[in-house]
Amino acid sequence: MPAQPNISFENLKVAFASKSDAELKRMHLVFALLNNKTVSDIGISLTHFALKLHLPIKWIMKQTMFGHFCGGETIAESVEDCKGLAEFGIESCLDYSVEGKGDEESFEKTTKEIHQTLVESAKTDYLPFGVLKVTGLGDYHILTKIQAKEKLSDKEEAAFQRCKARVDLLCKAAYDLGLRILIDAEESWFQDVVDALTYEAMEKYNTERCVVYNTFQMYRADMLGRLKEAKVQAAERGYKLGAKLVRGAYMEKERERAHELGYPSPIQPDKAATDRDYNAGVEFCLAHHEQVYLMSGSHNENSNLLVVELMDKFGIDPKSDQVFFGQLYGMSDNISFNLANAGYRVLKYVPYGPVEKVMPYLTRRAAENSSIAGQSSREFELIKREIARRKQNN
């Protein structure tokens, strides 16, 4: 059994080892803005307005929000950033973060772009994962109708079959290229359809090794049960279950829709319940690690330490491909770099795309940082402490 390392997420020298003084100052500016919700909201509104008028603000964006949370505008630019992370033992996943127009042309374009990320990833040893979002490949209205058991028109059925074919094409490409692929979670009113597509792909490609991963949003009250059911189904059908656990991303939207349509909210009653089920979920995965491959997608320090402790308990080697830790690029470097420094497999989601087309993603990042209690304040405080530490040591 491997010895449990003494990991401290307070080790700022390790956390910010990849950042120059100038980059640290840029991070300080970014999180100072995010830490003030009013300033952040005004800044985002002005940026949207400026981009709509085609004003030359790309350079400013690349020096601030875009530069911090995105790898670049292209695959090539982003791979360079990933190469920098790899020097510190951190692996990456190229995440095409452009929201298409929702038509067949945009679905085809997104499919080709994701396929290209897989081809480029296979050329390195530090890009082990690809990622797709089913609603980037097909019409969510059709997925919603299917889950509601509504009859599709011939045109809709044909569109859904094209969506299925795109999902399969990308999962097969990941399999053929020796990679893994994460399938993002969606809203509850069509998640069942996404699950069905994902498990169909697992049955085809996860028999020899774990290629396809589904995402489980533990802020849903039923998700721990669904995770356990998925494991049973995988065992019965003879494939490995890839499970990416996250707390979740659509809480407000879920509650609003439930209220508007008059059905019980699927969301946990409080954060404590979400934390409880998240931790129970990672323990379940690790207790069954021969069959369940875990991606723990968390910015919560306690949950990450729990995974370390459970890996030690169940005798899982830190370098095993059975467990990855996942964080977003530009966030929680104190977690990512300290875990990687201790020998664990850490994956950074690296979003990329043209500045003007990635704004919806950046807007969500800003809202997420200001809405998650203490998230931006925590990041900001760590950055200030590292700047002070460096000054003291100079």
Phi, psi and omega in degrees: 000131182293148179288138180285122181286157177269094184262131173235122177281002175269357180284093187283333178299318176288316184303321185246023182300330184276353187259129172285170177301321180294319179293325178294321177294323177295318177300321179300317179296313182301312184282338172295320178292315181294331183286347177249101187301320180297311180297319180299313181298316180295316181300318180293318178298316179295323180294314176303315181297314182295319180293325179295326179272003180059035176286148185282076182246007181303318183299317179297317180298319181292337178272349183235247188304306183299313182298330182277319187261354182234150181282335181161187179270339184232169176300314183300315178299317184290324179299326177297317177296320179296323178298321178296319178295323182297332178297340179252017175081013181258129176269167186222166177223119179287124186239102179291107192255029177269129177270115184288181182277354179082019176245173185300324180297316181290326178297318179294318180297317180297318179300314180295321181293316179295320177301320179293326176297324179293316180300316180291322180298323183292347180278351183236173174250006181245013175234072188280349185235149162249175179212143174222155174239121187301326180288353170275350184245351182198163186286120181292337177298320179291318178299321179296318179297320181296314181295328179279004179062031176271146181287135178270148171287167178301321180294318179292320179298319179295320179295321179294321178296326175293321178298313178302318181294323179293317178300314181295319180302316183286322177294320178295321179298317178300316179299310183295328183270000179077025181253183171238160179221132180264132176254117186294154175283159180228186179290153188297332186283358167217013178298327180301322180290319176298317178302314182299317178296320183292315181290329174298319178292321178300319182297331180275323192243353184254021182282320182270319180213172182269111181254310186260132179241133171267159181250130182246116180269107189282358173281355172273133186296336183264002193286326178298318177297321180293323177298315180294321177296322180296324179293317179299314181298318180298319180295317181295324185261359171079037175226164179275140179266120172266121185234114171262119180260131175225165175282317174139163189228359187234031190301309183296317180298319180297314181294319180297315181294318179300319180293315182297320184265357173074034174241160183298137179296135179280358186275146178305152182294333180201173182295324181301321179292321177297314179299318180300312183288327177299310182295322176295324180295314180293325178294320178298314180299315184288329177293337179243039189293346175294332183245331183254123178258126190253134163246110180270099183267087187217142173255012181267120185298318181296320179294321179294320177294324178298318179298318177302313181297319181289325176299319177295316181300318184265008175069035180266123181295137180305329182270003178296148176275008179280342181221126171238148171256135183234132173223160178283145175301132179088000180228147173054043177296334178296329176281308186300309186288326179288324176294315179297321179297331179273001174099008180272160181271114185243134180241127173260127169287118182248098179290150175206166179147168178304140185311310186293334183269351180262359181304320176303320178297313182295325178298318178295320179300316180296316180295320181297315181295324182276339182267330178287121184305117173081355186296303182291326178297319179296311179300314182298318181296318179296319179296315179299320180294322179291321176299317179295321180297317181292320178299318181294326184273353179278000000 
